[in-house]
Each structure stands twice: as structure tokens, then as C-alpha cells.
Amino acid sequence: RAAPAPPQVSGRAVPAAAPSGPERGQPLSAAVAELPVLDASGRRVPFGALFRERRAVVVFVRHFLCYICKEYVEDLAKIPKSVLQEADITLIVIGQSSYHHIEPFCKLTGYSHEIYVDPEREIYKKLGMKRGEGIASSGNNIHFIHRDRNRLDHKPINSVLQLVGIQHVDFTSRPSIIHV
């Protein structure tokens, strides 16, 4: 099932020339796709392999010690796996840390979706990232990039999910009130 490319809703233009970053719907360069990320065991995985065969939302966080990033990942953790599976979307977080920090960070945030690290910041550098970013992709194409202007400028999660066809997730964690 091929979904149409979602529009870029970020208020900022994405630079056209690599290595600054791919435009909406533009293929990820082979040089970036082959850069490794590490999983929680320290196993190297080519970055492009994470979403080459599937649709994904990839969220790059500044670092695991950033309180704002921690809260954002806590909210990402609240997205039910069933909602992602129904939409055929994979959620991936990439941090700038040692792979040894993945498991404690997941325990701290409750995050159980896919997570990797780019300890040398090679992908961040090649894509021209200075802060956290969000990417929606399918196959080897990037369809949306949001570049944070500052540490408080994360794209609202429901806005990103809407770009990939998921309508709304409630992040309040409040029990529902039942009227009898």
C-alpha cells in the first residue's frame, strides 16, 4: 500500500544540497544510508536499513540527558504499538550517546519501540543537524524533515503522526471519566 508523500509542514525550508539534508521526497544519499547506528547490544546497523523496506518516523534527539528530549521520548512511548502496526509505521529514536545508555534510557522513559545511537554524530553531521530532528520516510525516500530551532521546538507528536496517516493519540495519561 503506497501512501502519497505528505506535505512538509515545518515552517522552515529544508536545504536542497547534501550534506545539509534531503528535501521532502528526496532519496537519502548512499553515503548517509550506509553510516552505522548502534543498537542496545552495540551491533552496527546501516542507518538506511532501518527504513529501506518500511515506512518509519525517525526522531533524532540531542542527547539522553536532555530533559526536554526525555519528556518527548516519554510521550513517544505512549503511542500504542497497535496504532503503529495498523498504520504500517515503525517508530525509531536515534540518540547521540553510547549504546550502553540505551537500556537505562528506555527504562527511564518507558520507551519500547526501536532505538539506536549515533555515538560519533556522523549522521547528524552529514544531514547538517545541530539539534534534534524528526523525519518521516518510506523506502529510501525522506518525505518530511523538521529541524528544531531550539531545545523546546520539537514538532508536536500528533502533527508528525498525522503526516503518516495516524489521526490522534492521547498523551494525557489521565484515566477516562465514565458517566453512568
PERA-V209258 format. One record per residue. N is the residue number from 1. BURIAL is b if it has 24 or more other C-alpha atoms within 12 Angstrom, else e. D_FIRST is the distance of its C-alpha to the first C-alpha in whole Angstrom. Layout:
# PERA-V209258
n burial d_first
N BURIAL D_FIRST
N BURIAL D_FIRST
This chain:
# PERA-V209258
n burial d_first
1 e 0
2 e 4
3 e 6
4 e 10
5 e 12
6 b 15
7 e 18
8 b 21
9 e 23
10 b 26
11 e 29
12 e 30
13 e 29
14 b 27
15 e 29
16 e 28
17 e 30
18 e 29
19 e 31
20 e 31
21 b 27
22 b 24
23 b 23
24 b 20
25 b 17
26 b 19
27 b 19
28 b 21
29 b 24
30 e 25
31 e 28
32 b 26
33 b 23
34 e 26
35 b 28
36 b 29
37 b 28
38 b 30
39 b 29
40 b 31
41 e 33
42 e 33
43 e 31
44 e 30
45 e 26
46 b 25
47 b 23
48 b 20
49 b 20
50 b 19
51 b 15
52 e 15
53 e 12
54 b 11
55 b 11
56 b 14
57 b 17
58 b 20
59 b 23
60 b 26
61 b 30
62 b 33
63 b 35
64 b 35
65 e 38
66 e 37
67 e 38
68 e 35
69 b 32
70 b 33
71 b 33
72 b 30
73 b 28
74 b 30
75 b 28
76 b 25
77 b 26
78 b 26
79 b 22
80 b 21
81 e 19
82 e 18
83 e 17
84 b 15
85 e 13
86 e 12
87 b 10
88 b 9
89 b 12
90 b 15
91 b 18
92 b 21
93 b 24
94 b 26
95 b 30
96 b 33
97 b 35
98 b 36
99 b 34
100 e 37
101 b 36
102 b 33
103 b 34
104 e 36
105 b 34
106 b 31
107 e 34
108 e 36
109 b 33
110 e 31
111 b 28
112 b 26
113 b 23
114 b 22
115 b 25
116 b 27
117 b 30
118 b 31
119 b 35
120 e 36
121 b 34
122 b 33
123 b 29
124 b 30
125 e 33
126 b 31
127 b 28
128 b 32
129 b 31
130 b 34
131 b 33
132 b 30
133 b 27
134 b 23
135 b 20
136 b 16
137 b 14
138 b 11
139 b 12
140 b 16
141 b 15
142 b 17
143 b 16
144 b 19
145 b 22
146 b 25
147 b 28
148 b 31
149 e 34
150 e 36
151 e 36
152 e 35
153 e 32
154 b 29
155 b 26
156 b 26
157 b 23
158 e 22
159 b 22
160 b 20
161 b 17
162 b 17
163 b 16
164 b 13
165 b 12
166 b 15
167 e 18
168 e 21
169 b 23
170 e 26
171 e 28
172 e 32
173 e 32
174 e 35
175 e 35
176 e 34
177 e 37
178 e 38
179 e 40
180 e 42
